[in-house]
Amino acid sequence: MTPFKRYAHTATLIDNKLYILGGRVTTTTNNENIGKQFFYLDVSVLFNVKNIIWHNLTDINTVPAHRAAASVSGGPSKDILFLYIGNYDGVEMELFYAFDTKSNTWSVPKIANGENVKRTHNLKGIVDDKGKMYLFGGKYKDTNEVLSNDMLILDTINLNLKLGSKVDAPTQRCLYGVTFVPSNFIIYFGGSYDQKNSALPLKEVYQYDTINDNWSTKAGKIPTDRNSFSTVLGLNGQRVIIFGGSAGDNDIELQEALYILNLANFEWSLPKTSGTYPAQTRGWHEANVIGKYMVISFGIGKDTDGKDLNEDILLLDISNDEEYVWTYDFDITESSTNPSEQKKSPSINPAKIPLIPKEPQNTSTKSAQSTGVLSIPAIIGIVITSIICGILLSFGGFFIYKWKWNKSGREVERAIPTPGNEKGDDSNEVKVPTRNINKISSYGSKLFYRWNKNKLKYKRAIPTPGNEDDNSNHKVITISKPKLENNSIVTSSTDNQRVLQQIDLENFKNDIIQVVRQEIKQNLQQNI
């Protein structure tokens, strides 16, 4: 489609679409037709401003023709266009409309506390990161009052309306500049203060705190007063960029159309620019940041020869803070060359980051860590490592247990005969520490043994009946020396067999290893 030239319209960026709605012109063209037009620009693809493809949605538009309204993207997912209409020209219409961009349908939201609200127009809508729409000031319609400095706040998620504080608020005005600075400040400056649209100076910059609901003022300085200009937040989050506007009955000169407000010190400056500068400045237009561009849509103005505006869209590349570039080509996939873009300020609006499409990820290459599932090689490695560690721990624990001192402090000693003295002469004995063996019998008592020269004595404390816990009454019996066969201690008498059970070192070691393996297996099954 080819839309009519217009001004006093709304331009709302949602996802990859810039929605244009309403407006009027000063020519003989029927304003009813212009005010009803509804269309969008697809900014997910490359385009040239001299050959733009607009997508027409007028057939599904149920909103009456209007102008000088305000709009934002709101709702829980910020995919609903909320439209506030203050100028109805005698046509009955609702105060708020909502367009669902997913279903492409219009509706009238039921707003709590929305009754008895005085309508204003020629104001700007701004939305914060919590989905609240702020509507300050504006010009009244069909009332004795002229201008407002009320702050209407619409919660686009919970659909309720309230008034903000007026303490230290700016004077009554319309056609001002406004920018939201994440995460909780809205900046207002300039505008018009009467029915004649006389311009206000920009030397005072007003800040509204959206969290604490209060106003403060910063001093600024700029050569030219203006109204009906556009404002956006720079990509680094530290500067406000304004363009165009009107100084009462006169348009802003081209050399002063573009200005920057530094939010660090609230000083104004002219940026360095290159490229093909627009043939005309303009007012009553809209501006959005899309990717690395300041996208200026429609508006009203004439060049030095009195010709009306040519391009529907102007593009200013603002990716390099050292030099802005006017261009005809829009390419959302281009990377930024601005050093500040490589390390952005934390205050940058997330809704205004470049809309670069993401590359599809290969799900087959996702790591086991990201999916939460262990890979086969990882499981095999864990099993092998666990078995080795279990065996080492088993042997280490067994030998520590074998050589340690028992709790009673009694050392087990074994006399090793020296060569030529196999029968065991005390003078030639070499005593080395051996093990304390604690064997739990059916009585719960401890069995230990030691070598005593040529005879191995076994002592077992047997509690007497009725005094099982009193060690003083334990009866001590002596058992004759057993034989050693294959590292096993074997007794020769029936009494010895009742007191001492066979102790097999190899079986003891194997039992420990088996227990450790079972424990590792259970742990692996639980982890997997």
C-alpha positions as CSV (number, residue, x, y, z in Angstrom):
1,M,0.0,0.0,0.0
2,T,0.9,3.7,-0.3
3,P,-0.1,5.5,2.9
4,F,-1.2,9.2,2.9
5,K,1.3,11.7,4.2
6,R,0.4,12.6,7.7
7,Y,1.4,14.1,11.1
8,A,0.0,13.8,14.7
9,H,0.0,10.0,14.3
10,T,1.3,7.3,16.6
11,A,4.2,4.9,15.9
12,T,4.5,1.8,18.1
13,L,7.3,-0.8,17.9
14,I,6.2,-4.3,18.9
15,D,8.5,-7.2,18.1
16,N,9.7,-6.6,14.6
17,K,6.8,-4.4,13.4
18,L,6.4,-0.6,13.5
19,Y,2.6,0.1,13.7
20,I,1.4,3.4,12.3
21,L,-2.1,4.6,13.3
22,G,-4.2,7.8,12.9
23,G,-3.1,11.4,12.1
24,R,-4.2,14.1,9.8
25,V,-2.9,16.5,7.0
26,T,-3.5,20.1,6.1
27,T,-4.3,19.4,2.5
28,T,-7.8,18.8,1.0
29,T,-7.4,15.1,1.6
30,N,-10.2,13.6,3.6
31,N,-8.9,13.4,7.2
32,E,-11.4,10.6,7.9
33,N,-9.6,8.3,5.5
34,I,-6.2,9.2,7.0
35,G,-7.3,8.8,10.5
36,K,-8.6,5.3,9.8
37,Q,-5.5,4.0,8.1
38,F,-3.7,1.3,10.1
39,F,-0.5,-0.3,8.7
40,Y,3.0,-1.5,9.7
41,L,6.6,-1.6,8.5
42,D,8.4,-5.0,8.9
43,V,11.8,-4.1,10.4
44,S,13.1,-7.6,10.4
45,V,14.2,-7.3,6.8
46,L,16.4,-4.9,4.9
47,F,14.8,-1.9,3.1
48,N,15.6,1.4,1.5
49,V,13.7,4.5,2.5
50,K,12.9,5.3,-1.1
51,N,11.3,1.9,-1.7
52,I,9.4,0.9,1.5
53,I,6.8,-1.9,1.6
54,W,4.0,-1.1,4.0
55,H,1.6,-3.8,5.2
56,N,-2.1,-2.7,5.3
57,L,-4.3,-3.5,8.4
58,T,-7.0,-0.9,7.7
59,D,-9.6,-3.5,7.0
60,I,-9.4,-4.9,10.6
61,N,-9.2,-1.5,12.2
62,T,-12.3,-0.7,14.5
63,V,-10.9,2.5,16.0
64,P,-12.6,5.7,14.8
65,A,-10.5,8.2,12.9
66,H,-8.4,10.3,15.4
67,R,-5.2,12.4,15.7
68,A,-2.8,13.5,18.4
69,A,-3.3,10.4,20.5
70,A,-0.7,8.4,22.5
71,S,0.3,4.7,22.3
72,V,2.7,2.2,23.9
73,S,3.4,-1.5,23.9
74,G,2.0,-3.1,27.0
75,G,0.4,-6.1,28.6
76,P,2.2,-9.0,30.4
77,S,4.3,-9.8,27.3
78,K,4.5,-6.3,25.9
79,D,2.8,-7.4,22.7
80,I,-0.4,-5.4,23.0
81,L,-0.8,-1.9,21.5
82,F,-2.5,0.4,24.0
83,L,-4.0,3.5,22.5
84,Y,-5.2,6.6,24.5
85,I,-7.4,9.0,22.5
86,G,-8.1,12.5,23.8
87,N,-9.3,14.2,20.6
88,Y,-12.6,12.9,19.4
89,D,-13.9,15.8,17.2
90,G,-17.5,15.2,18.3
91,V,-17.3,11.5,17.5
92,E,-18.2,9.2,20.4
93,M,-15.2,6.9,21.2
94,E,-13.6,5.1,24.1
95,L,-10.7,6.5,26.1
96,F,-8.5,3.4,25.6
97,Y,-8.3,0.8,22.9
98,A,-6.1,-2.3,22.8
99,F,-4.7,-4.2,19.7
100,D,-3.5,-7.7,20.3
101,T,-0.6,-8.2,17.8
102,K,-0.8,-12.0,18.1
103,S,-4.4,-12.4,17.1
104,N,-4.7,-9.1,15.1
105,T,-7.8,-8.0,16.9
106,W,-9.0,-4.8,18.6
107,S,-10.8,-4.6,21.9
108,V,-11.9,-2.0,24.5
109,P,-10.2,-2.9,27.8
110,K,-12.2,-2.4,31.0
111,I,-10.2,0.1,33.0
112,A,-10.8,0.5,36.7
113,N,-11.1,4.1,37.9
114,G,-11.3,5.3,34.3
115,E,-14.5,7.2,34.8
116,N,-14.6,11.0,34.8
117,V,-11.1,11.3,33.3
118,K,-10.7,14.6,31.4
119,R,-9.5,13.9,27.9
120,T,-6.4,15.6,26.6
121,H,-4.5,15.4,23.3
122,N,-1.2,16.5,21.9
123,L,0.6,14.5,24.6
124,K,3.1,11.6,24.6
125,G,2.7,8.1,26.0
126,I,5.7,6.4,27.7
127,V,5.9,2.9,29.2
128,D,8.2,1.6,31.9
129,D,9.7,-1.8,32.3
130,K,6.8,-2.8,34.6
131,G,4.1,-2.3,31.9
132,K,2.8,1.1,33.3
133,M,1.8,3.7,30.7
134,Y,2.5,7.4,31.7
135,L,0.4,10.2,30.2
136,F,1.5,13.7,31.2
137,G,-0.2,17.0,30.4
138,G,-1.7,17.6,27.1
139,K,-4.4,20.0,25.7
140,Y,-8.0,19.8,26.8
141,K,-10.9,19.5,24.4
142,D,-14.1,21.4,25.0
143,T,-13.3,22.7,28.5
144,N,-12.6,26.0,30.0
145,E,-9.1,24.9,30.9
146,V,-6.4,25.0,28.2
147,L,-3.5,22.8,29.2
148,S,-2.9,20.1,31.9
149,N,0.0,19.0,34.0
150,D,-1.7,15.9,35.5
151,M,0.0,12.6,35.3
152,L,-2.3,9.7,34.4
153,I,-0.8,6.2,35.1
154,L,-2.3,3.2,33.4
155,D,-1.3,-0.3,34.5
156,T,-1.5,-2.2,31.2
157,I,-1.3,-5.5,33.0
158,N,-3.8,-5.1,35.8
159,L,-5.9,-2.5,33.9
160,N,-6.3,0.2,36.5
161,L,-5.8,4.0,36.3
162,K,-4.6,6.4,38.9
163,L,-3.1,9.9,39.2
164,G,0.5,10.6,39.9
165,S,1.9,13.4,42.1
166,K,1.8,17.0,41.0
167,V,4.2,18.3,43.6
168,D,7.1,20.1,41.8
169,A,5.6,18.9,38.5
170,P,6.3,20.9,35.3
171,T,4.0,23.7,34.3
172,Q,1.0,22.9,32.1
173,R,2.2,21.9,28.6
174,C,1.7,19.8,25.5
175,L,3.8,18.8,22.5
176,Y,6.8,18.2,24.8
177,G,9.7,15.8,24.5
178,V,9.8,12.7,26.8
179,T,12.1,9.7,27.3
180,F,12.1,6.8,29.7
181,V,15.6,6.2,31.2
182,P,15.7,2.7,32.7
183,S,15.0,1.7,35.2
184,N,12.9,4.3,36.9
185,F,13.1,7.8,35.5
186,I,11.1,9.7,32.8
187,I,12.6,12.9,31.4
188,Y,10.4,15.8,30.2
189,F,11.4,19.1,28.6
190,G,10.2,21.7,26.1
191,G,6.8,21.8,24.5
192,S,4.0,24.4,24.2
193,Y,2.2,26.3,26.9
194,D,-0.8,27.9,25.1
195,Q,-3.4,27.4,22.3
196,K,-1.0,29.1,19.8
197,N,1.6,26.4,20.3
198,S,4.2,28.9,21.5
199,A,7.5,27.1,22.2
200,L,8.9,26.5,25.7
201,P,12.6,26.6,26.4
202,L,14.6,23.4,27.0
203,K,16.8,24.9,29.7
204,E,14.7,23.1,32.4
205,V,14.7,19.3,32.3
206,Y,12.2,17.6,34.6
207,Q,12.6,14.1,36.0
208,Y,9.8,11.9,37.2
209,D,10.7,9.0,39.5
210,T,8.3,6.2,38.6
211,I,9.1,4.3,41.9
212,N,8.8,7.1,44.4
213,D,6.2,9.2,42.5
214,N,8.0,12.5,42.7
215,W,9.5,15.2,40.5
216,S,12.9,16.9,40.4
217,T,14.4,19.5,38.0
218,K,17.8,19.7,36.3
219,A,19.2,22.8,34.6
220,G,20.1,22.5,30.9
221,K,20.9,25.0,28.1
222,I,20.0,24.9,24.4
223,P,20.0,27.7,21.9
224,T,16.5,27.1,20.4
225,D,13.1,26.7,22.1
226,R,10.9,24.1,20.5
227,N,7.9,21.9,20.6
228,S,6.5,19.0,18.6
229,F,9.9,17.4,18.3
230,S,10.9,13.7,18.8
231,T,13.1,12.2,21.5
232,V,14.9,8.9,21.9
233,L,17.4,7.4,24.3
234,G,20.8,6.8,22.8
235,L,22.2,3.2,22.6
236,N,24.6,3.8,25.5
237,G,21.8,4.8,27.8
238,Q,23.6,8.1,28.7
239,R,22.2,10.6,26.2
240,V,18.9,11.8,24.9
241,I,18.7,12.6,21.1
242,I,16.1,15.1,19.9
243,F,15.2,15.9,16.3
244,G,13.2,18.6,14.5
245,G,10.2,20.4,16.0
246,S,8.8,23.8,15.7
247,A,9.6,27.2,17.3
248,G,6.1,28.6,17.4
249,D,5.2,29.5,13.8
250,N,8.7,28.8,12.5
251,D,10.3,25.4,11.8
252,I,13.7,24.6,13.4
253,E,16.6,25.3,11.1
254,L,18.4,22.2,9.7
255,Q,21.7,23.0,11.4
256,E,19.9,23.0,14.8
257,A,17.4,20.2,14.2
258,L,19.6,17.5,15.9
259,Y,20.7,17.9,19.5
260,I,22.0,15.7,22.3
261,L,21.4,15.9,26.0
262,N,24.1,14.4,28.1
263,L,22.5,12.7,31.1
264,A,25.7,12.8,33.1
265,N,25.9,16.6,33.4
266,F,22.6,17.7,31.6
267,E,24.5,19.7,29.0
268,W,23.3,20.0,25.4
269,S,25.5,19.7,22.3
270,L,25.4,19.4,18.6
271,P,26.6,15.9,17.4
272,K,28.9,15.4,14.5
273,T,27.0,13.9,11.6
274,S,27.7,12.7,8.1
275,G,25.8,11.1,5.2
276,T,23.0,12.8,3.2
277,Y,21.3,15.2,5.5
278,P,17.5,15.4,5.1
279,A,16.3,18.1,2.7
280,Q,13.8,19.2,5.3
281,T,13.4,19.3,9.1
282,R,10.1,18.3,10.4
283,G,7.7,18.5,13.4
284,W,4.7,16.5,14.7
285,H,6.5,13.3,13.7
286,E,7.4,10.2,15.7
287,A,10.8,8.5,16.4
288,N,11.7,5.0,17.5
289,V,15.0,3.3,18.2
290,I,15.2,0.1,16.1
291,G,18.5,-1.8,16.1
292,K,21.2,0.8,15.7
293,Y,18.9,3.4,14.0
294,M,16.8,6.3,15.0
295,V,13.7,5.7,12.8
296,I,11.8,9.0,12.2
297,S,8.3,8.5,10.7
298,F,6.2,11.0,8.7
299,G,5.6,14.5,10.2
300,I,5.0,17.9,8.7
301,G,7.5,20.4,7.2
302,K,8.8,22.0,4.0
303,D,12.2,22.4,2.5
304,T,13.7,25.8,1.5
305,D,11.8,25.7,-1.8
306,G,8.5,25.1,0.0
307,K,8.1,21.5,-1.1
308,D,6.4,19.1,1.3
309,L,8.2,16.1,2.8
310,N,9.4,13.4,0.4
311,E,10.4,10.4,2.5
312,D,8.0,8.7,4.9
313,I,10.9,7.5,6.9
314,L,14.3,9.1,7.8
315,L,17.1,6.9,9.1
316,L,19.9,8.1,11.5
317,D,22.6,5.5,12.4
318,I,23.4,6.3,16.1
319,S,25.7,3.4,16.7
320,N,28.8,5.5,16.8
321,D,28.6,8.2,19.5
322,E,31.5,10.1,17.9
323,E,29.6,10.5,14.6
324,Y,26.0,9.9,13.6
325,V,25.3,8.9,10.0
326,W,22.2,9.8,7.9
327,T,21.5,6.9,5.6
328,Y,18.8,5.5,3.2
329,D,19.5,1.8,3.9
330,F,18.2,-0.1,6.9
331,D,20.0,-3.3,7.8
332,I,19.2,-4.8,11.2
333,T,21.8,-7.5,10.8
334,E,24.8,-5.1,10.6
335,S,27.1,-5.1,13.6
336,S,27.8,-1.9,15.5
337,T,31.2,-0.2,15.1
338,N,30.7,2.0,18.1
339,P,33.1,1.2,20.9
340,S,30.4,2.0,23.5
341,E,28.2,-0.6,21.9
342,Q,30.8,-3.2,22.7
343,K,30.3,-2.5,26.4
344,K,26.9,-1.0,27.0
345,S,25.8,0.8,30.0
346,P,23.6,-1.2,32.4
347,S,20.8,1.4,32.0
348,I,20.1,0.5,28.4
349,N,16.5,-0.2,27.6
350,P,16.3,-4.0,26.8
351,A,13.4,-3.2,24.4
352,K,15.8,-1.2,22.2
353,I,18.7,-3.6,21.7
354,P,19.4,-4.7,18.1
355,L,16.9,-7.2,16.8
356,I,19.5,-9.5,15.3
357,P,18.0,-12.9,14.6
358,K,19.6,-15.8,16.5
359,E,21.3,-18.6,14.8
360,P,19.6,-22.0,15.3
361,Q,21.4,-24.2,17.8
362,N,22.3,-27.8,17.0
363,T,20.6,-29.7,19.8
364,S,22.8,-32.8,19.2
365,T,25.9,-30.9,20.3
366,K,24.5,-29.7,23.6
367,S,26.7,-30.8,26.5
368,A,25.6,-33.2,29.2
369,Q,25.9,-30.4,31.6
370,S,23.4,-28.2,29.9
371,T,20.9,-31.0,29.5
372,G,21.3,-32.5,32.9
373,V,22.0,-36.0,31.6
374,L,25.4,-37.7,31.9
375,S,27.0,-39.0,28.7
376,I,28.0,-42.7,28.3
377,P,31.8,-41.9,28.4
378,A,31.2,-39.9,31.6
379,I,29.3,-42.8,33.2
380,I,32.1,-45.3,32.2
381,G,34.7,-43.0,33.6
382,I,32.8,-42.5,36.9
383,V,32.4,-46.3,37.3
384,I,36.0,-47.1,36.6
385,T,37.3,-44.4,38.9
386,S,34.9,-45.4,41.7
387,I,36.0,-49.1,41.5
388,I,39.7,-48.1,41.6
389,C,39.1,-45.8,44.5
390,G,37.1,-48.4,46.3
391,I,39.8,-51.0,46.0
392,L,42.5,-48.6,47.2
393,L,40.3,-47.5,50.1
394,S,39.7,-51.2,51.0
395,F,43.3,-52.1,51.0
396,G,44.3,-48.9,52.8
397,G,41.6,-49.4,55.4
398,F,42.5,-53.1,55.9
399,F,46.2,-52.5,56.5
400,I,45.5,-49.5,58.8
401,Y,43.1,-51.7,60.7
402,K,45.8,-54.5,60.7
403,W,48.6,-52.4,62.1
404,K,46.8,-50.0,64.5
405,W,46.9,-50.1,68.3
406,N,43.8,-51.4,70.0
407,K,41.7,-49.1,72.2
408,S,42.9,-50.7,75.4
409,G,46.4,-49.6,74.5
410,R,47.8,-53.1,74.5
411,E,50.2,-53.8,71.6
412,V,50.1,-57.1,69.8
413,E,53.6,-58.3,69.4
414,R,55.0,-61.3,67.5
415,A,58.4,-62.6,68.2
416,I,60.2,-63.6,65.0
417,P,63.0,-66.0,65.5
418,T,66.4,-65.0,64.1
419,P,68.3,-67.5,61.9
420,G,69.8,-70.2,64.1
421,N,67.4,-69.7,66.9
422,E,64.2,-71.0,65.4
423,K,63.0,-72.3,68.9
424,G,62.8,-68.8,70.1
425,D,65.5,-67.3,72.3
426,D,64.4,-64.1,74.0
427,S,67.8,-62.4,73.4
428,N,67.5,-63.0,69.7
429,E,63.9,-62.1,69.2
430,V,63.0,-59.3,66.9
431,K,59.6,-57.9,68.0
432,V,57.5,-56.2,65.3
433,P,54.0,-54.8,65.7
434,T,51.3,-57.1,64.4
435,R,47.5,-56.8,64.3
436,N,44.9,-56.6,67.1
437,I,42.1,-58.8,66.0
438,N,38.7,-58.0,67.5
439,K,36.3,-60.8,66.8
440,I,32.8,-60.4,68.1
441,S,31.5,-63.7,69.5
442,S,28.0,-64.7,70.4
443,Y,28.5,-63.2,73.8
444,G,29.6,-59.9,72.4
445,S,33.1,-60.1,74.0
446,K,36.4,-59.4,72.3
447,L,39.0,-61.9,71.3
448,F,42.6,-61.1,70.9
449,Y,45.8,-63.0,70.7
450,R,49.5,-62.5,70.8
451,W,52.7,-64.5,70.5
452,N,54.5,-65.1,73.8
453,K,57.8,-66.5,73.0
454,N,57.1,-70.1,71.7
455,K,53.5,-70.3,72.8
456,L,50.6,-68.3,71.4
457,K,48.1,-67.7,74.1
458,Y,44.5,-66.8,73.5
459,K,42.7,-64.9,76.2
460,R,39.0,-64.3,76.2
461,A,37.1,-62.5,78.8
462,I,33.9,-64.4,79.6
463,P,31.4,-62.5,81.7
464,T,29.9,-64.4,84.6
465,P,26.2,-64.9,84.7
466,G,24.4,-61.8,86.0
467,N,27.4,-59.5,85.6
468,E,27.8,-59.2,81.8
469,D,28.9,-55.6,81.9
470,D,31.4,-55.9,84.8
471,N,34.9,-56.5,83.5
472,S,36.2,-57.2,87.0
473,N,34.4,-60.6,87.2
474,H,35.3,-61.7,83.7
475,K,36.8,-65.2,83.7
476,V,40.0,-65.6,81.7
477,I,40.7,-68.9,79.9
478,T,43.9,-70.0,78.1
479,I,43.8,-71.9,74.9
480,S,46.7,-73.9,73.5
481,K,48.7,-72.6,70.6
482,P,46.8,-73.0,67.3
483,K,48.3,-74.0,64.0
484,L,48.7,-71.6,61.1
485,E,47.7,-72.9,57.7
486,N,47.3,-70.6,54.7
487,N,47.1,-67.5,56.7
488,S,44.3,-69.0,58.7
489,I,44.2,-69.7,62.5
490,V,42.9,-73.1,63.3
491,T,42.4,-74.5,66.8
492,S,42.9,-78.2,67.6
493,S,40.5,-78.7,70.4
494,T,36.7,-78.5,70.7
495,D,36.9,-75.7,73.4
496,N,39.2,-73.7,71.1
497,Q,36.7,-74.0,68.3
498,R,33.9,-72.6,70.4
499,V,35.9,-69.7,71.6
500,L,37.8,-68.9,68.4
501,Q,36.3,-69.0,64.9
502,Q,38.4,-69.3,61.9
503,I,39.8,-66.0,60.7
504,D,40.6,-65.9,57.0
505,L,42.4,-62.8,55.8
506,E,41.7,-63.3,52.1
507,N,37.9,-63.7,52.8
508,F,38.0,-60.6,55.0
509,K,39.6,-58.6,52.2
510,N,37.2,-59.9,49.6
511,D,34.2,-59.1,51.8
512,I,35.2,-55.5,52.2
513,I,35.8,-55.1,48.4
514,Q,32.4,-56.6,47.7
515,V,30.6,-54.2,50.1
516,V,32.4,-51.2,48.6
517,R,31.4,-52.3,45.1
518,Q,27.8,-52.6,46.0
519,E,27.8,-49.2,47.6
520,I,29.4,-47.6,44.5
521,K,26.8,-49.4,42.2
522,Q,23.9,-48.1,44.3
523,N,25.3,-44.5,44.2
524,L,25.8,-44.6,40.5
525,Q,22.2,-45.9,39.9
526,Q,20.8,-43.0,42.0
527,N,22.9,-40.4,40.2
528,I,21.9,-41.7,36.8
